[in-house]
């Protein structure tokens, strides 16, 4: 299904109401939030892999370039596992790099200059992947990560969602429910019923159960003593 197909399916679910739900509104408040919510509820639907080349002496990998839509890094593999037939490196290496932290490897004397077969990785901030040890020759690593879905606009509606095709109808139906939630009390019950039908349970029930347990300190009036 393309973005145009998703819009058409949402209009059908809403009774072909294109007056109150123009295309731009359907895309901005329906399809795009539905994609993001689906990734939160079913993180496995948008797991992606990408192979990257690490040059000799290179330790920093910029995720903004290699995996620009990376939301969460799950695995880093030394070798190429892009297919069902993994390929070892030119040096016969094929193993997971173990996650670590700067605090741990900083105990190694002169850790930043140590060279050898990479065995560990850690993340510096959101965008920098650091491999340890410093490779002495070019290596291929495979990143396995959960991606942020590409947002639709009026320009790229000829594209298809990054999800597997089996999930496309769910994106449209979920988008229709999210649009109905905006209509206030008259449509909320209908929208919640749609969500319950889609996911087999009320996905908001857990939040509702937690709300009464939250206690906040009343705000003191201006000038009152602390």
C-alpha positions as CSV (number, residue, x, y, z in Angstrom):
1,X,0.0,0.0,0.0
2,X,1.2,3.5,-0.8
3,X,0.5,6.6,1.2
4,X,-2.3,7.4,-1.2
5,X,-3.8,4.0,-0.5
6,X,-3.6,4.6,3.3
7,X,-5.4,8.0,2.9
8,X,-8.2,6.3,0.9
9,X,-8.6,3.5,3.4
10,X,-8.8,6.0,6.3
11,X,-11.5,8.0,4.4
12,X,-13.5,4.8,3.9
13,X,-13.2,4.0,7.7
14,X,-14.4,7.6,8.4
15,X,-17.3,7.3,6.1
16,X,-15.5,9.0,3.1
17,X,-15.6,12.3,5.0
18,X,-13.1,14.4,3.1
19,X,-14.6,17.7,4.2
20,X,-13.6,17.5,7.8
21,X,-10.6,15.3,7.1
22,X,-8.6,16.7,4.2
23,X,-5.6,14.8,3.0
24,X,-3.1,17.0,4.8
25,X,-4.9,16.4,8.1
26,X,-5.2,12.7,7.5
27,X,-1.4,12.5,6.9
28,X,-0.3,14.8,9.7
29,X,-2.7,13.6,12.5
30,X,-3.5,10.1,11.3
31,X,-0.9,8.2,9.4
32,X,2.3,9.6,10.9
33,X,1.2,9.3,14.6
34,X,-0.1,5.8,13.7
35,X,3.3,4.7,12.4
36,X,5.0,6.0,15.5
37,X,2.5,4.4,17.9
38,X,2.8,1.1,16.1
39,X,6.6,1.2,16.6
40,X,6.0,1.7,20.3
41,X,3.5,-1.1,20.6
42,X,5.3,-3.5,18.3
43,X,9.0,-2.6,18.3
44,X,9.9,-5.6,16.2
45,X,8.0,-4.3,13.1
46,X,10.7,-1.9,12.0
47,X,14.0,-3.7,12.9
48,X,16.5,-2.9,10.2
49,X,20.1,-3.9,9.4
50,X,22.9,-2.0,7.7
51,X,26.4,-2.9,6.9
52,X,29.1,-0.3,7.5
53,X,32.8,-0.3,6.8
54,X,35.2,0.7,9.6
55,X,38.6,1.7,8.2
56,X,41.9,0.9,9.8
57,X,42.5,3.1,12.9
58,X,38.9,4.2,12.9
59,X,37.0,4.0,16.1
60,X,34.1,6.5,15.7
61,X,31.0,5.6,13.5
62,X,28.5,8.4,13.0
63,X,25.0,6.9,13.2
64,X,23.5,9.9,11.5
65,X,25.3,8.9,8.3
66,X,25.3,5.1,8.6
67,X,21.8,4.6,10.2
68,X,20.1,8.0,10.1
69,X,16.7,6.8,11.4
70,X,18.1,4.7,14.3
71,X,16.0,4.9,17.4
72,X,17.6,2.1,19.4
73,X,20.7,0.0,18.6
74,X,20.2,-3.7,19.5
75,X,23.3,-5.5,18.2
76,X,26.6,-4.8,16.5
77,X,28.2,-7.7,14.7
78,X,31.7,-7.9,13.4
79,X,31.1,-9.4,9.9
80,X,28.3,-9.2,7.4
81,X,24.9,-10.7,8.5
82,X,22.8,-8.8,6.1
83,X,21.5,-12.1,4.7
84,X,20.7,-15.6,6.0
85,X,24.2,-16.6,4.9
86,X,26.6,-14.6,7.2
87,X,29.9,-13.6,5.7
88,X,33.0,-13.6,7.8
89,X,35.5,-10.8,7.6
90,X,38.7,-11.2,5.5
91,X,40.3,-12.3,8.8
92,X,37.8,-15.0,9.5
93,X,35.9,-13.0,12.2
94,X,32.2,-13.3,12.8
95,X,31.0,-12.4,16.3
96,X,28.9,-10.0,18.2
97,X,30.6,-6.9,19.7
98,X,29.7,-6.8,23.4
99,X,28.2,-3.6,24.7
100,X,30.3,-1.7,27.3
101,X,30.7,1.8,28.7
102,X,33.5,4.3,28.8
103,X,33.7,4.0,32.5
104,X,34.6,0.3,32.1
105,X,37.2,0.4,29.4
106,X,38.8,3.6,30.8
107,X,40.4,1.2,33.4
108,X,42.5,-0.2,30.6
109,X,45.8,1.5,30.4
110,X,46.0,3.8,27.4
111,X,42.8,2.2,26.1
112,X,42.2,4.6,23.2
113,X,45.5,3.6,21.6
114,X,45.1,-0.1,22.0
115,X,44.9,-2.0,18.6
116,X,43.6,-5.4,17.7
117,X,40.4,-7.2,16.8
118,X,37.3,-5.1,17.9
119,X,35.5,-6.9,20.7
120,X,33.3,-4.1,22.3
121,X,31.3,-1.1,21.4
122,X,29.7,1.7,23.3
123,X,27.4,4.7,22.5
124,X,28.5,8.2,23.1
125,X,25.4,10.3,23.2
126,X,22.8,9.4,20.6
127,X,24.8,9.6,17.4
128,X,28.3,8.2,18.0
129,X,29.2,4.5,18.0
130,X,32.7,3.7,19.3
131,X,34.4,0.4,18.6
132,X,37.1,-1.0,20.9
133,X,39.9,-2.0,20.2
134,X,41.1,0.2,17.4
135,X,41.1,-2.0,14.2
136,X,44.4,-2.4,12.5
137,X,42.8,-3.1,9.2
138,X,39.5,-2.4,7.4
139,X,36.5,-4.3,8.9
140,X,32.8,-4.7,8.1
141,X,30.3,-4.4,10.9
142,X,26.6,-4.9,10.8
143,X,24.3,-2.7,12.8
144,X,20.9,-4.2,13.9
145,X,18.6,-1.5,15.1
146,X,15.0,-0.3,15.5
147,X,14.2,2.5,13.2
148,X,12.0,5.6,13.3
149,X,9.4,5.4,10.5
150,X,9.8,7.9,7.7
151,X,7.1,10.5,8.0
152,X,4.7,11.1,5.1
153,X,4.0,14.4,3.5
154,X,1.8,15.5,0.6
155,X,4.9,15.1,-1.6
156,X,5.9,11.5,-0.9
157,X,2.5,9.8,-0.8
158,X,3.5,7.6,-3.7
159,X,5.9,5.8,-1.3
160,X,5.0,2.8,0.9
161,X,5.5,2.6,4.6
162,X,8.8,0.9,5.7
163,X,6.8,-1.8,7.5
164,X,6.1,-5.2,6.0
165,X,3.0,-5.1,3.8
166,X,1.0,-7.1,6.3
167,X,1.1,-4.1,8.7
168,X,-0.1,-1.5,6.2
169,X,-3.9,-2.0,6.8
170,X,-3.2,-1.7,10.6
171,X,-1.5,1.7,10.0
172,X,-4.5,3.0,8.2
173,X,-7.1,1.6,10.7
174,X,-5.0,2.9,13.6
175,X,-4.8,6.3,11.9
176,X,-8.5,6.5,11.6
177,X,-9.0,5.8,15.3
178,X,-6.5,8.5,16.2
179,X,-8.4,11.0,14.0
180,X,-11.6,10.1,15.8
181,X,-10.0,10.7,19.2
182,X,-9.6,14.4,18.3
183,X,-13.4,14.8,17.9
184,X,-14.1,14.8,21.6
185,X,-16.5,12.7,23.8
186,X,-18.9,12.0,21.0
187,X,-16.3,9.9,19.1
188,X,-13.9,8.8,21.8
189,X,-15.9,5.7,22.7
190,X,-16.0,4.7,19.0
191,X,-12.3,5.3,18.7
192,X,-11.4,3.3,21.8
193,X,-13.6,0.4,20.5
194,X,-11.6,0.5,17.3
195,X,-8.3,0.4,19.2
196,X,-9.5,-2.5,21.3
197,X,-10.5,-4.4,18.2
198,X,-7.2,-3.8,16.6
199,X,-5.0,-4.8,19.5
200,X,-7.2,-7.2,21.4
201,X,-7.3,-5.0,24.5
202,X,-7.7,-1.5,25.5
203,X,-4.1,-0.1,25.1
204,X,-5.0,2.9,27.3
205,X,-6.3,0.8,30.3
206,X,-2.8,0.5,31.8
207,X,-2.4,4.3,31.8
208,X,-5.9,4.7,33.3
209,X,-5.1,2.4,36.1
210,X,-2.0,4.3,37.0
211,X,-3.5,7.8,37.0
212,X,-5.4,7.4,40.4
213,X,-2.2,6.3,42.0
214,X,-0.3,9.4,41.1
215,X,-0.2,12.0,43.8
216,X,1.2,15.5,43.3
217,X,1.9,18.1,45.9
218,X,-0.6,21.0,45.7
219,X,0.9,24.2,44.3
220,X,1.5,26.8,47.0
221,X,0.0,30.2,46.4
222,X,2.3,33.0,45.5
223,X,3.9,34.5,48.6
224,X,3.2,31.4,50.8
225,X,6.1,30.2,52.9
226,X,7.9,27.1,51.6
